[in-house]
């Protein structure tokens, strides 16, 4: 895979890791394998692997599929927002 021309800022990378970690944790809580989640989403297992490891970002439509398969609201998979003043 070619290197990115412009590396992502650390705060974006942290959000991706958090999203992938949340997907993996919820999947495990439900007792699902990556294969089973992939089947529920209609994608290949490697797609789920890439999302969980934050190699690729899920598109919005895929985030909806993930949330539906994991029986959660899509916002529950996203990292909490820091809306404190002065940020």
BADRENRO-826172 format. One record per residue: x, y, z of N, C-alpha, C, O in turn; residue in one letter. Coordinates in nm, 2 decimals, always signed. Each point is the difference from the previous one (the first is absolute). Layout:
 n.east n.north   n.up ca.east ca.north  ca.up c.east c.north   c.up o.east o.north   o.up r
      X       Y      Z       X        Y      Z      X       Y      Z      X       Y      Z A
...
END
This chain:
 n.east n.north   n.up ca.east ca.north  ca.up c.east c.north   c.up o.east o.north   o.up r
  +0.08   -0.12  +0.00   -0.08    +0.12  +0.00  +0.09   +0.12  +0.00  +0.09   +0.01  +0.08 X
  -0.12   +0.09  -0.17   +0.09    +0.12  +0.00  -0.02   +0.08  +0.12  -0.11   +0.01  +0.06 X
  +0.21   +0.06  -0.02   +0.00    +0.09  +0.11  -0.09   +0.12  -0.03  -0.01   +0.05  -0.11 X
  -0.05   +0.01  +0.22   -0.08    +0.12  -0.02  +0.09   +0.12  -0.03  +0.11   +0.01  +0.06 X
  -0.16   +0.08  -0.14   +0.08    +0.12  -0.03  +0.00   +0.09  +0.12  +0.10   +0.06  +0.04 X
  -0.22   -0.05  +0.03   -0.01    +0.08  +0.11  -0.05   -0.08  +0.12  -0.11   -0.05  +0.00 X
  +0.20   +0.02  +0.09   -0.04    -0.08  +0.12  -0.12   +0.06  +0.07  -0.01   +0.13  +0.01 X
  -0.07   -0.21  +0.05   -0.12    +0.05  +0.07  +0.05   +0.05  +0.13  +0.09   -0.05  +0.07 X
  -0.16   +0.16  -0.02   +0.03    +0.05  +0.13  -0.03   -0.11  +0.11  -0.08   -0.09  -0.02 X
  +0.15   +0.10  +0.13   -0.01    -0.10  +0.11  -0.14   -0.01  +0.05  -0.05   -0.11  +0.03 X
  -0.02   +0.23  -0.02   -0.14    -0.01  +0.05  -0.09   -0.08  -0.09  -0.10   -0.06  +0.05 X
  +0.12   +0.06  -0.18   -0.08    -0.08  -0.09  +0.03   -0.14  +0.02  -0.09   -0.09  +0.01 X
  +0.22   +0.05  +0.00   +0.04    -0.13  +0.02  -0.05   -0.06  +0.13  -0.05   -0.12  +0.00 X
  +0.04   +0.20  +0.10   -0.05    -0.05  +0.13  -0.15   -0.03  -0.01  -0.05   -0.10  +0.05 X
  -0.03   +0.18  -0.13   -0.14    -0.02  -0.02  -0.02   -0.13  -0.07  -0.09   -0.08  +0.03 X
  +0.18   +0.05  -0.13   -0.02    -0.12  -0.08  +0.03   -0.12  +0.09  -0.07   -0.10  +0.00 X
  +0.17   +0.10  +0.08   +0.03    -0.11  +0.09  -0.11   -0.02  +0.10  -0.04   -0.11  +0.02 X
  -0.02   +0.22  +0.03   -0.11    -0.01  +0.09  -0.12   -0.07  -0.07  -0.07   -0.08  +0.06 X
  +0.04   +0.12  -0.19   -0.11    -0.06  -0.07  +0.02   -0.14  -0.02  -0.08   -0.09  +0.02 X
  +0.20   +0.05  -0.07   +0.03    -0.14  -0.02  +0.00   -0.08  +0.13  -0.05   -0.12  +0.00 X
  +0.10   +0.18  +0.11   -0.01    -0.07  +0.13  -0.14   -0.02  +0.04  -0.03   -0.11  +0.06 X
  -0.05   +0.21  -0.08   -0.14    -0.01  +0.04  -0.08   -0.11  -0.08  -0.08   -0.08  +0.05 X
  +0.11   +0.07  -0.18   -0.06    -0.10  -0.09  +0.04   -0.14  +0.05  -0.08   -0.08  +0.02 X
  +0.21   +0.07  +0.00   +0.05    -0.14  +0.05  -0.06   -0.03  +0.13  -0.03   -0.12  +0.02 X
  +0.03   +0.21  +0.08   -0.05    -0.03  +0.13  -0.15   -0.04  -0.01  -0.04   -0.10  +0.07 X
  -0.04   +0.17  -0.14   -0.14    -0.03  -0.01  -0.02   -0.13  -0.07  -0.09   -0.08  +0.04 X
  +0.17   +0.05  -0.14   -0.01    -0.13  -0.07  +0.03   -0.11  +0.09  -0.08   -0.10  +0.00 X
  +0.18   +0.11  +0.08   +0.04    -0.10  +0.10  -0.11   -0.02  +0.11  -0.03   -0.11  +0.04 X
  -0.03   +0.23  +0.00   -0.10    -0.01  +0.10  -0.12   -0.08  -0.05  -0.07   -0.07  +0.08 X
  +0.04   +0.08  -0.20   -0.11    -0.08  -0.06  +0.04   -0.14  -0.04  -0.08   -0.08  -0.04 X
  +0.21   +0.05  +0.06   +0.05    -0.14  -0.03  +0.01   -0.03  -0.15  -0.01   -0.11  -0.05 X
  +0.03   +0.22  -0.03   +0.01    -0.01  -0.14  +0.14   -0.01  -0.04  +0.09   +0.06  +0.05 X
  -0.06   -0.14  -0.16   +0.13    +0.00  -0.06  +0.01   +0.11  -0.10  -0.11   +0.05  -0.04 X
  +0.23   -0.02  -0.01   +0.01    +0.09  -0.11  -0.08   -0.05  -0.13  -0.06   +0.08  -0.07 X
  +0.07   -0.21  +0.05   -0.07    -0.06  -0.11  -0.15   +0.02  +0.01  -0.07   +0.03  -0.09 X
  +0.02   -0.05  +0.21   -0.15    +0.02  +0.02  -0.04   +0.14  -0.02  -0.10   +0.03  -0.06 X
  +0.18   +0.06  +0.12   -0.04    +0.15  -0.03  +0.01   +0.03  -0.14  -0.09   +0.07  -0.06 X
  +0.19   -0.12  -0.01   +0.01    +0.03  -0.15  -0.12   -0.06  -0.07  -0.05   +0.07  -0.09 X
  +0.01   -0.19  +0.13   -0.12    -0.06  -0.07  -0.13   +0.09  +0.03  -0.08   +0.02  -0.10 X
  +0.07   +0.03  +0.22   -0.12    +0.08  +0.03  +0.01   +0.13  -0.08  -0.11   +0.06  -0.03 X
  +0.23   -0.01  +0.00   +0.01    +0.13  -0.07  +0.00   -0.02  -0.15  -0.02   +0.09  -0.08 X
  +0.05   -0.22  +0.03   +0.01    -0.02  -0.14  +0.13   +0.04  -0.06  +0.01   +0.04  -0.11 X
  +0.10   -0.05  +0.19   +0.14    +0.04  -0.04  +0.09   -0.12  +0.03  -0.04   -0.10  +0.06 X
  +0.16   +0.11  -0.10   +0.10    -0.10  +0.03  +0.06   +0.02  +0.14  +0.00   +0.11  +0.05 X
  +0.05   -0.21  +0.00   +0.06    +0.00  +0.14  +0.11   +0.10  +0.00  +0.02   +0.07  +0.10 X
  +0.06   -0.06  -0.20   +0.12    +0.09  +0.00  -0.05   +0.15  +0.01  +0.07   +0.08  +0.05 X
  -0.19   -0.05  -0.09   -0.06    +0.13  +0.01  -0.02   +0.03  +0.15  +0.04   +0.11  +0.05 X
  -0.10   -0.20  +0.02   -0.02    +0.01  +0.15  +0.14   +0.01  +0.07  +0.02   +0.09  +0.09 X
  +0.08   -0.17  -0.13   +0.13    +0.01  +0.06  +0.06   +0.14  -0.02  +0.06   +0.06  +0.09 X
  -0.07   -0.01  -0.21   +0.05    +0.14  -0.03  -0.06   +0.11  +0.08  +0.06   +0.09  +0.05 X
  -0.20   -0.11  -0.03   -0.06    +0.10  +0.09  +0.04   -0.01  +0.14  +0.03   +0.10  +0.07 X
  -0.02   -0.22  -0.02   +0.04    -0.02  +0.14  +0.14   +0.05  +0.03  +0.03   +0.04  +0.11 X
  +0.06   -0.06  -0.21   +0.14    +0.04  +0.02  +0.02   +0.14  -0.04  +0.12   +0.05  +0.00 X
  -0.22   +0.02  -0.05   +0.00    +0.14  -0.05  +0.10   +0.02  -0.12  +0.06   +0.10  -0.01 X
  -0.06   -0.21  -0.07   +0.08    +0.01  -0.12  -0.08   +0.08  -0.10  +0.06   +0.08  -0.08 X
  -0.19   -0.09  +0.07   -0.09    +0.07  -0.08  -0.11   +0.06  +0.08  -0.04   -0.06  +0.11 X
  -0.02   +0.16  -0.16   -0.12    +0.06  +0.07  -0.13   -0.05  -0.06  -0.01   -0.02  -0.13 X
  -0.08   -0.02  +0.21   -0.13    -0.04  -0.06  -0.07   +0.12  -0.06  +0.00   +0.11  +0.06 X
  -0.06   -0.13  -0.18   -0.08    +0.10  -0.05  -0.13   +0.01  +0.08  -0.03   -0.08  +0.08 X
  -0.04   +0.19  -0.09   -0.12    +0.02  +0.08  -0.10   -0.11  -0.02  -0.05   -0.05  +0.10 X
  +0.03   +0.00  -0.22   -0.09    -0.11  -0.02  +0.05   -0.12  +0.07  -0.08   -0.08  +0.05 X
  +0.21   +0.05  -0.05   +0.05    -0.11  +0.07  -0.01   +0.01  +0.15  -0.02   -0.10  +0.07 X
  +0.04   +0.22  -0.02   -0.02    +0.03  +0.14  -0.14   -0.04  +0.05  -0.03   -0.05  +0.10 X
  -0.07   +0.09  -0.19   -0.14    -0.04  +0.03  -0.02   -0.15  +0.00  -0.07   -0.05  +0.08 X
  +0.13   -0.02  -0.17   +0.00    -0.15  -0.01  +0.06   -0.06  +0.13  -0.06   -0.09  +0.05 X
  +0.17   +0.14  -0.01   +0.07    -0.05  +0.12  -0.09   +0.02  +0.12  -0.02   -0.09  +0.08 X
  -0.03   +0.21  -0.07   -0.09    +0.03  +0.12  -0.12   -0.09  +0.00  -0.04   -0.05  +0.10 X
  -0.02   +0.03  -0.22   -0.12    -0.09  +0.00  +0.04   -0.14  +0.03  -0.08   -0.07  +0.08 X
  +0.19   +0.02  -0.13   +0.04    -0.14  +0.03  +0.04   -0.01  +0.15  -0.02   -0.11  +0.06 X
  +0.07   +0.21  +0.00   +0.04    +0.00  +0.14  -0.11   +0.04  +0.10  +0.02   +0.01  +0.12 X
  -0.14   +0.03  -0.18   -0.11    +0.04  +0.08  +0.03   +0.12  +0.09  -0.04   +0.00  +0.12 X
  +0.10   +0.10  -0.18   +0.03    +0.13  +0.07  -0.03   +0.11  -0.09  -0.02   -0.01  -0.12 X
  +0.00   +0.13  +0.18   -0.01    +0.12  -0.08  +0.14   +0.04  -0.05  +0.10   -0.02  +0.07 X
  -0.09   +0.06  -0.20   +0.13    +0.04  -0.05  +0.08   +0.09  +0.08  +0.12   -0.01  +0.01 X
  -0.18   +0.10  +0.06   +0.07    +0.10  +0.08  +0.07   -0.07  +0.12  +0.10   +0.05  +0.05 X
  -0.15   -0.17  -0.01   +0.06    -0.07  +0.11  +0.13   -0.06  -0.03  +0.08   -0.03  +0.09 X
  -0.05   +0.02  -0.22   +0.13    -0.06  -0.05  +0.10   +0.11  -0.01  +0.12   -0.03  +0.00 X
  -0.16   +0.16  -0.01   +0.09    +0.11  -0.02  +0.06   +0.04  +0.13  -0.06   -0.01  +0.11 X
  +0.18   +0.07  -0.11   +0.06    +0.05  +0.12  -0.08   +0.11  +0.06  -0.06   +0.08  -0.08 X
  +0.07   -0.06  +0.21   -0.07    +0.12  +0.05  +0.06   +0.13  -0.05  +0.12   +0.01  -0.02 X
  -0.20   +0.09  +0.01   +0.05    +0.13  -0.05  +0.04   +0.08  +0.12  -0.07   +0.00  +0.11 X
  +0.18   +0.07  -0.12   +0.04    +0.10  +0.10  -0.04   +0.14  -0.04  +0.07   +0.06  -0.08 X
  -0.19   -0.02  +0.13   -0.05    +0.13  -0.03  +0.03   +0.11  +0.10  -0.07   +0.10  +0.01 X
  +0.17   -0.13  +0.07   +0.04    +0.10  +0.10  +0.04   +0.13  -0.07  +0.07   +0.00  -0.10 X
  -0.10   +0.12  +0.17   +0.03    +0.13  -0.06  +0.16   +0.01  -0.01  +0.07   -0.05  +0.08 X
  -0.03   +0.13  -0.18   +0.14    +0.03  -0.01  +0.07   -0.11  -0.08  +0.13   +0.01  -0.01 X
  -0.20   -0.10  -0.05   +0.07    -0.11  -0.07  +0.01   +0.04  -0.15  +0.05   -0.08  -0.08 X
END
